[in-house]
Amino acid sequence: MLFLLSFLFFLANSGEAAVPYTTVDANAAACLGFATGMAAKPSSACCDGLQQLAQTVKSVEDKKAICRCLKVGAKSLGIQDRFLSRIPRA
């Protein structure tokens, strides 16, 4: 399925917020241009940021916190699913 949805599924299991939204935002921000259709391809900074974000996960609580943040951001920023599936997997 779509990369971001797969990433969200990977991150979402159970627990309480442990990773601050600012950390998620900082690491995923470079993907915004591509995810909204404004850039032709995801940048290396996008891939690097998502890899760094995945490395911050220490617990199930971290996974849920990151998932919640990404869901809120996706809704409010006009993320287009058709572009997310083209972001390479780590």
Residue pairs with C-beta under 8 A, 6 or more apart in sequence:
1 85
2 81
2 84
2 85
3 84
3 85
3 86
3 87
3 88
3 89
4 35
4 70
4 74
4 79
4 81
4 84
4 87
5 81
5 84
6 89
7 50
7 54
7 70
8 67
8 70
8 71
10 54
10 63
11 57
11 62
11 63
11 64
11 66
11 67
11 70
12 63
12 64
12 67
13 60
13 63
13 64
14 60
14 61
14 64
15 59
15 60
15 61
15 62
15 63
15 64
15 65
16 61
16 64
16 65
17 61
17 64
17 65
17 68
18 58
18 59
18 61
18 62
18 65
19 56
19 57
19 62
19 65
19 66
19 69
21 69
21 72
23 53
23 56
24 53
24 65
24 66
24 69
24 70
24 73
25 69
25 73
26 49
27 49
27 50
27 52
27 53
27 56
28 46
28 49
28 50
28 53
28 70
28 73
29 49
30 43
30 45
30 46
30 48
30 49
31 42
31 43
31 46
31 49
31 50
31 87
32 38
32 77
33 39
33 43
34 40
34 41
34 42
34 43
34 46
34 83
34 86
34 87
35 74
35 77
35 79
35 80
35 83
35 84
35 87
36 77
36 78
36 79
36 80
36 83
37 80
37 83
41 86
42 86
42 87
42 88
46 87
47 87
47 88
47 90
50 87
50 90
51 90
53 66
54 90
56 62
56 66
57 63
57 66
73 79
